[in-house]
Amino acid sequence: MAEERRMVTVGGKGSSLSSSSVFDIANGLSRLSIDSSALSKVSSSSNFKTSKTNAPTVSASFSILSNLTPDEARASLVVLLNKLLLTSSTSAAVNQLSDIILKDVSSSSNLQISFDNTIDGVSPGDFSVAAIAGISAILDHRSSALSVITDAIAALSCEALGADISAFNLNDSGDGSSAKDVVSVASDLKILLNGSKFVNREGDEPAVSGVPVVHGKFREISRLLHSSTRVQLNSAIVSNSGSSGIASSMCTTLFSLAVALKDLGNISYNRAKHIVDSRIAGDDEFPAMLIKECPRPDQLKALFASLVSAHSDEEYVKFSHDVSSLLVMVEQIISWEALAAFLSLEGRDFITSGDTSVGEDSAKTAGKKGAKKKKILGKGTTALVQFLKDRLLSMPIQTEASQIVMVLENLVRNFLSLLDPKDLGFDTLLKKVKDIVESNESRRLPKLPKGTRDFAKEQMAIRERAFSIITEVFKRHGAAALDTPAFEMRETLMGKYGEDSKLIYDLADQGGELCSLRYDLTVPFARYVAMNGLTSFKRYQIAKVYRRDNPSKGRYREFYQCDFDIAGQFEKMMPDFEVIKILTELLDELDIGEYEVKLNHRKLLDGMLAICGVPQEKFRTICSSIDKLDKQSFEQIKKEMVDEKGLSNEISDRIGTFVKWRGPPVELLSKLKQELSFLENNESSLALDELEIMFKALEKSKCIDRVVFDLSLARGLDYYTGVIFEAVFKGAAQVGSIAAGGRYDNLIGMFGTRQVPSVGISLGIERVFAIMEQLQKDKNQEIRATETQVLVSILGDDSSLAAELVGELWHAKVKAEFMIHKKVMKHIDRARDSRIPWMVLVGERELSEGVVKLKDVVAAIDYEVPRGKLVDDLCKRLGM
């Protein structure tokens, strides 16, 4: 009895057409039904239109479908019918289409239509859009399935090749620099191969190491195709003038899919050929057959060239058909890869023996001499291979050796049909693979939120050293430490950061208080000063801040800032001089390499904008635009200022002239003082006088050579009122700004108290860490994660002796660890791996003689010391 086919209804209220439904109808796996209310609506709409006008209607020929496969043509008609129903088109067109589709022809036969016929009420452009959408639905359905199956087949190939799978050890970096789908594919492959003893037996294989990138890109494009196709399947017909744009847009996505498919087919073929050449070439009956029948890369290349030509000629229906043909060819290649991997892993013994066990010896042969060695596949691939064997061996098998070729031919036929998306068994296979991967979801390694990172012990060693240097510099200048909460009242933070306020992390309402995570350390400092009524305070703070930014390379959502601020009334410009001097000391002592400190003055910037003709109410928003000049060209910034912020081209060009001025501080200051327009403006004139005082102080302190006077520096934050500066790394690592700061005289007063003038600096320590880590790698220096000075090694199992000896060393403030093991080389290896310079070794002989053995690990020299003098002797050798 034939299996009852599912009914798919279109035109009903709230109903929508999916790619899977279109695929099923097009291949005879489901039947189509039109909602009666939709037909009534179309009929009444048609009568109304007929009574209103007798104008001739457009028509399109069915010849558009003449070069498509039956399932592509049927899918095109289904989509066109749905679009007509959504548009409330004429009943004649709907009835004509429904008559054709509802004849319920099987998927293997041709459509029962004449390509010379036409359909009224549909333009050729509308028909083409429906055809492309119908083919896209088939591609969407098949691509979604293939993206799952191809990962499982690649996992089998990894085992068949004994491949090195270290390329799958990928983690999301958290800063957006790693592709999500690449990491996801690598994770799924590790799940499938978990526990396998067949991998990592050979060297690197490009067709394996490239899997995460190639498969990840295919997965990404498949998801994009799904989103765009879903929209088109359930969109009404647009005006004929808009159909060409829709067709072009859909084919842009299909072109990306074609590129991903070509790469997927090539890498799959390379794995299949490698398996045949290296793993089953000794079995004479079938290796030639395997590779002969598999589509070749030159065939892929020819088909890809054909679709490129069709796309270039804007033959979009033919192009879509060619992409579909390319997908079918890639499916065939992956199927042959699957067969090659399966036969490599299972050989032919399972056919003649009827043994269906995988991953463990069968009960019959486990105790017999000559029983085959236990095969340990991955937990996921074991289940997959067992499933394939169960399905394949359910067919009648000829076991005589003389008929083995015929058996293999039958096996090939059945195997390939199992991987055909039109075959009813394919859905079972797809569900099995998904179950294997998803059943491991609970055992997947946990992941970090985007924009955050963990730091390993080696990284922490670098960070602690950097924090120590920074703290020492801050204390050298008389600063006191301050700590503030990680979150503040939302009202405290709002209105302080200009356009960047949208990056503040808001917390859920907790009992009536609206709170947000701190965006920086400056505003909490200002809040602390205001709240406590302070009139002067020199403080430093090293803490994490949070920004709801899009993670990118070097940009995180959680990161440390190291701040130094001086609040209070002091000698004119001397606090400003001191914070810049501190900045140069920090970067010099951290020893990160070449850098420059770009410097400007907010009042000078405001004066410049006034001179250029910018209205005062637009000063801050234009500053935000100018602040992007380190990342974008002036032409891009000009477009933003003109199109989005309403400046004229003339004003923007004047700004462009000034922001190009940069150079040595004293020289550029002298040049600006000769510009009458700057001297006549009160703001810029005051700024020039202040900068002159500060530059003299920087000259006297011998750090002005690190400073560049740059009129393009704007610093987008609203609270700056005077000097602004930014340090930029000039080495090979592209990390951008590494420190910034400036004067903010009005910020503390914004909290309703008296104004307390302030100036400060914030070190972007995360970027500094990145530079320091890269320098360590470039110098090939090993990073020691601990400061352990001595390893107490007990050669035996006397834990109380270990506690006694290490306790004495800890009491003497010696940094020591202990280890209990009978083998001396285990202790020595531990000391060498951890780079511990000294060892205290105690065995039976040392115990009986009342001595301990000191070992200089680096020099490999041993010293015997009386037990009672151990601590004194070690402290002398350590210089304590």
Rosetta blueprint (number, residue, H / E / L):
1 M L
2 A L
3 E L
4 E L
5 R L
6 R E
7 M E
8 V E
9 T E
10 V E
11 G L
12 G L
13 K L
14 G L
15 S L
16 S L
17 L L
18 S L
19 S H
20 S H
21 S H
22 V H
23 F H
24 D H
25 I H
26 A H
27 N L
28 G L
29 L L
30 S E
31 R E
32 L E
33 S E
34 I E
35 D L
36 S H
37 S H
38 A H
39 L H
40 S H
41 K H
42 V H
43 S H
44 S H
45 S H
46 S H
47 N H
48 F H
49 K H
50 T H
51 S H
52 K H
53 T L
54 N L
55 A L
56 P L
57 T L
58 V L
59 S E
60 A E
61 S E
62 F H
63 S H
64 I H
65 L H
66 S L
67 N L
68 L L
69 T L
70 P H
71 D H
72 E H
73 A H
74 R H
75 A H
76 S H
77 L H
78 V H
79 V H
80 L H
81 L H
82 N H
83 K H
84 L H
85 L H
86 L H
87 T H
88 S L
89 S L
90 T L
91 S H
92 A H
93 A H
94 V H
95 N H
96 Q H
97 L H
98 S H
99 D H
100 I H
101 I H
102 L L
103 K L
104 D L
105 V L
106 S L
107 S L
108 S L
109 S L
110 N L
111 L L
112 Q L
113 I L
114 S L
115 F L
116 D L
117 N L
118 T E
119 I E
120 D E
121 G L
122 V L
123 S L
124 P H
125 G H
126 D H
127 F H
128 S H
129 V H
130 A H
131 A H
132 I H
133 A H
134 G H
135 I H
136 S H
137 A H
138 I H
139 L H
140 D H
141 H H
142 R H
143 S H
144 S H
145 A H
146 L H
147 S H
148 V H
149 I H
150 T H
151 D H
152 A H
153 I H
154 A H
155 A H
156 L H
157 S H
158 C H
159 E H
160 A H
161 L H
162 G L
163 A L
164 D L
165 I L
166 S H
167 A H
168 F H
169 N L
170 L L
171 N L
172 D L
173 S L
174 G L
175 D L
176 G L
177 S L
178 S L
179 A L
180 K H
181 D H
182 V H
183 V H
184 S H
185 V H
186 A H
187 S H
188 D H
189 L H
190 K H
191 I H
192 L H
193 L L
194 N L
195 G L
196 S L
197 K L
198 F L
199 V L
200 N L
201 R L
202 E L
203 G L
204 D L
205 E L
206 P H
207 A H
208 V H
209 S H
210 G L
211 V H
212 P H
213 V H
214 V H
215 H H
216 G H
217 K H
218 F H
219 R H
220 E H
221 I H
222 S H
223 R H
224 L H
225 L H
226 H H
227 S H
228 S H
229 T H
230 R H
231 V H
232 Q H
233 L H
234 N L
235 S L
236 A L
237 I L
238 V L
239 S L
240 N H
241 S H
242 G H
243 S H
244 S H
245 G H
246 I H
247 A H
248 S H
249 S H
250 M H
251 C H
252 T H
253 T H
254 L H
255 F H
256 S H
257 L H
258 A H
259 V H
260 A H
261 L H
262 K H
263 D H
264 L H
265 G H
266 N H
267 I H
268 S H
269 Y H
270 N H
271 R H
272 A H
273 K H
274 H H
275 I H
276 V H
277 D H
278 S H
279 R L
280 I L
281 A L
282 G L
283 D L
284 D L
285 E L
286 F L
287 P H
288 A H
289 M H
290 L H
291 I H
292 K H
293 E H
294 C L
295 P L
296 R L
297 P H
298 D H
299 Q H
300 L H
301 K H
302 A H
303 L H
304 F H
305 A H
306 S H
307 L H
308 V H
309 S H
310 A H
311 H H
312 S H
313 D L
314 E L
315 E L
316 Y H
317 V H
318 K H
319 F H
320 S H
321 H H
322 D H
323 V H
324 S H
325 S H
326 L H
327 L H
328 V H
329 M H
330 V H
331 E H
332 Q H
333 I H
334 I H
335 S H
336 W H
337 E H
338 A H
339 L H
340 A H
341 A H
342 F H
343 L H
344 S H
345 L H
346 E H
347 G L
348 R L
349 D H
350 F H
351 I H
352 T H
353 S H
354 G L
355 D L
356 T L
357 S L
358 V L
359 G L
360 E L
361 D L
362 S L
363 A L
364 K L
365 T L
366 A L
367 G L
368 K L
369 K L
370 G L
371 A L
372 K L
373 K L
374 K L
375 K L
376 I L
377 L L
378 G L
379 K H
380 G H
381 T H
382 T H
383 A H
384 L H
385 V H
386 Q H
387 F H
388 L H
389 K H
390 D H
391 R H
392 L H
393 L L
394 S L
395 M L
396 P L
397 I L
398 Q L
399 T L
400 E L
401 A H
402 S H
403 Q H
404 I H
405 V H
406 M H
407 V H
408 L H
409 E H
410 N H
411 L H
412 V H
413 R H
414 N H
415 F H
416 L H
417 S H
418 L H
419 L L
420 D L
421 P L
422 K L
423 D L
424 L H
425 G H
426 F H
427 D H
428 T H
429 L H
430 L H
431 K H
432 K H
433 V H
434 K H
435 D H
436 I H
437 V H
438 E H
439 S L
440 N L
441 E H
442 S H
443 R H
444 R L
445 L L
446 P L
447 K L
448 L L
449 P L
450 K L
451 G L
452 T L
453 R L
454 D L
455 F L
456 A L
457 K H
458 E H
459 Q H
460 M H
461 A H
462 I H
463 R H
464 E H
465 R H
466 A H
467 F H
468 S H
469 I H
470 I H
471 T H
472 E H
473 V H
474 F H
475 K H
476 R H
477 H L
478 G L
479 A L
480 A E
481 A E
482 L L
483 D L
484 T L
485 P L
486 A L
487 F E
488 E E
489 M E
490 R H
491 E H
492 T H
493 L H
494 M L
495 G L
496 K L
497 Y L
498 G H
499 E H
500 D H
501 S H
502 K H
503 L H
504 I L
505 Y L
506 D E
507 L L
508 A L
509 D L
510 Q E
511 G L
512 G L
513 E E
514 L L
515 C E
516 S E
517 L E
518 R L
519 Y L
520 D L
521 L L
522 T H
523 V H
524 P H
525 F H
526 A H
527 R H
528 Y H
529 V H
530 A H
531 M H
532 N L
533 G L
534 L L
535 T L
536 S L
537 F E
538 K E
539 R E
540 Y E
541 Q E
542 I E
543 A E
544 K E
545 V E
546 Y E
547 R L
548 R L
549 D L
550 N L
551 P L
552 S E
553 K L
554 G L
555 R E
556 Y L
557 R L
558 E E
559 F E
560 Y E
561 Q E
562 C E
563 D E
564 F E
565 D E
566 I E
567 A E
568 G L
569 Q L
570 F L
571 E L
572 K L
573 M L
574 M H
575 P H
576 D H
577 F H
578 E H
579 V H
580 I H
581 K H
582 I H
583 L H
584 T H
585 E H
586 L H
587 L H
588 D H
589 E H
590 L H
591 D L
592 I L
593 G L
594 E L
595 Y E
596 E E
597 V E
598 K E
599 L E
600 N E
601 H E
602 R H
603 K H
604 L H
605 L H
606 D H
607 G H
608 M H
609 L H
610 A H
611 I H
612 C H
613 G L
614 V L
615 P L
616 Q H
617 E H
618 K H
619 F H
620 R H
621 T H
622 I H
623 C H
624 S H
625 S H
626 I H
627 D H
628 K H
629 L H
630 D H
631 K L
632 Q L
633 S L
634 F H
635 E H
636 Q H
637 I H
638 K H
639 K H
640 E H
641 M H
642 V H
643 D H
644 E H
645 K L
646 G L
647 L L
648 S L
649 N H
650 E H
651 I H
652 S H
653 D H
654 R H
655 I H
656 G H
657 T H
658 F H
659 V L
660 K L
661 W L
662 R E
663 G E
664 P L
665 P H
666 V H
667 E H
668 L H
669 L H
670 S H
671 K H
672 L H
673 K H
674 Q L
675 E L
676 L H
677 S H
678 F H
679 L H
680 E H
681 N L
682 N H
683 E H
684 S H
685 S H
686 L H
687 A H
688 L H
689 D H
690 E H
691 L H
692 E H
693 I H
694 M H
695 F H
696 K H
697 A H
698 L H
699 E H
700 K H
701 S L
702 K L
703 C L
704 I H
705 D H
706 R H
707 V E
708 V E
709 F E
710 D E
711 L L
712 S L
713 L L
714 A L
715 R L
716 G L
717 L L
718 D L
719 Y L
720 Y L
721 T L
722 G L
723 V E
724 I E
725 F E
726 E E
727 A E
728 V E
729 F E
730 K L
731 G L
732 A L
733 A L
734 Q L
735 V L
736 G L
737 S E
738 I E
739 A E
740 A E
741 G E
742 G E
743 R E
744 Y L
745 D L
746 N L
747 L L
748 I H
749 G H
750 M H
751 F H
752 G L
753 T L
754 R L
755 Q L
756 V L
757 P L
758 S E
759 V E
760 G E
761 I E
762 S E
763 L E
764 G L
765 I H
766 E H
767 R H
768 V H
769 F H
770 A H
771 I H
772 M H
773 E H
774 Q H
775 L H
776 Q H
777 K H
778 D H
779 K L
780 N L
781 Q L
782 E L
783 I L
784 R L
785 A L
786 T L
787 E L
788 T L
789 Q L
790 V E
791 L E
792 V E
793 S E
794 I E
795 L L
796 G L
797 D L
798 D L
799 S H
800 S H
801 L H
802 A H
803 A H
804 E H
805 L H
806 V H
807 G H
808 E H
809 L H
810 W H
811 H H
812 A L
813 K L
814 V L
815 K L
816 A E
817 E E
818 F E
819 M E
820 I E
821 H L
822 K L
823 K L
824 V H
825 M H
826 K H
827 H H
828 I H
829 D H
830 R H
831 A H
832 R H
833 D H
834 S H
835 R L
836 I L
837 P L
838 W E
839 M E
840 V E
841 L E
842 V E
843 G L
844 E H
845 R H
846 E H
847 L H
848 S H
849 E H
850 G L
851 V E
852 V E
853 K E
854 L E
855 K E
856 D E
857 V L
858 V L
859 A L
860 A L
861 I E
862 D E
863 Y E
864 E E
865 V E
866 P E
867 R H
868 G H
869 K H
870 L H
871 V H
872 D H
873 D H
874 L H
875 C H
876 K H
877 R H
878 L L
879 G L
880 M L
